[in-house]
């Protein structure tokens, strides 16, 4: 499937889809949606996604999706139509703003967020550029690529048999990373692991990208090492796995953060250790632990944020393959450590029992807990921005075979709708669950027609909290309640979702009480076609637990350490849970 919006500047490209027996066009109503669908198609299938866009504004409309792919390490290709070669800025040699009709010099615009971006000037070079683009997209740390194809190149006649191709030697020259760990590196890791009494593993998305989930599972189970996950790593293993403790970061959970902050060894595998994972006060991250990082991208770990004691530039699968050849390594591992980690997981769940009985709407964490309990064993959940992003990432309890797809780097508004479409096609039109807010829903609402047109069994839960809950909370906390552009009282309002559903001819449900929630979720999931389900939520619900920030007199924002999350525990209880010395208040 190729996701696209038709355009005159790509007319030969689109005709090629029509003429090809194994290609199918999935037509969206906005190029941003096409890009996001293609990216999500690849996120789910672990292979590749493609979007076609037309000249000028068609290309610029797709850029947010490209950024998503760039930061979330997604192999996908964007192919744009372009004006004829003689009417392009790139070939003019001049500092023009526009030459051809509806033209934009797209390659320089996207170069900083792609692994390869080129305008194909010679028809005979098309196979070479395609080979190179696909190869680079999947090489090492994956990412998006972009080919810009002028109209007269699109329509040129070429002899396929004589086209230049990317050679094996040229492929080898493009490798710019170390794939295999050295024997010395493996021996050093083993030595450190043997001495550790409180090790924790941070499992990142790189484990899935590297197709190393089974190797990872073997490693942790053989050595009985607990692990926490980054946001894009929460669906590697079931949430109930005995060694999975929690999720780290500013909007992680207490158990995950307690485990990292009290460890004497942190082994990070396939994670870039983003600021949202480590917190903003870098020196406080795992402050009494030795930190070992295994990652394919060495540049990510030159940021100068957290202290790294040992960096191993290697592919996750290669690293795990080698270290799994050993017997059990963790000779000194304390059973008390695993018991302590498990006690944090059991004692501090994200969804608390009292969330069921709130008034004025449905608690978001309660909704996610019930969705987790009721969705099918092969369910896929997609979320996008704000509360939908944070609460799903914190609260979803995933079983074996279930997936969670989100935009980890940008968490952009408007992602859920087109992303569910991409995932739905990637899994053969099987059911996909989307969770979004009433604000984010508006950003790509036109894609409801794509769902209707293809009769896709996509179930969209729209959280109605009267606007932008996360931003409203920020404005309330830091600006004395002065609101702007967050709800109907401050400049932004939202349509009647029942009327929207009726206009598109899509089934509509609404639920506003916890008592009826299970029944409505079951009805939504049992309906054979697409659904919009409006969930009336608490208007000013807190996203908790969270790492709190406070503002100093000079205006500087300071964050509390990861282990001390808001709502703050009783100080005696907090100190009792800490193994390392707590920081001074």
ABEGO torsion letter per residue (X at the ends): XBBBBBBAAAAAAAAAAAABAABBBBBBABAAAAAAAAAAAAAAAGBBBBBBBBBEAAAAAAAAAAAAAAAAGBBBBBBBBBBBAAABAAAAGBBBABABBGBBBAAAAAAAABABBBBBABAAAAAAAAAAAAAAAABEBBEBBBBBBBAAAAABBBBAAABBBBBAAAAAAABABBABBBAAAAAAAAAAAAABABBBBBBBAAAAAAGAAAAAAAAAAAAGBBBBBBAAAAAABBAABAABAEBBEAABBAAAAAAAAABABBBBBGBAGBAAAAEABAAABGAABBBBBBBABAAAAAAGBBBBABBBBBBAAAAAAAAAABBBABAABBAAAAAAAAAAAAABBABBAAAAABBGEBBAAAAAAAAAAABBAABBBBBBBEAAAAAAAAABBBBBGBBBBBBAAAGBBGAAAAAAAAAAAAAGGBBBBBBBBAAAAAAAAAAAAAAAAAGBBBBBBBBBAGEBAAAAAAAAAAAGGBBBGABAAAGBBBBBAAAAAAAAGBBBBBBABAAAAAAAAAAAAABABBBBBBBBBBAABBBOBBBBBBBBAAGBBBBBBAABBOBBBBAAAAAAABABBBBBX
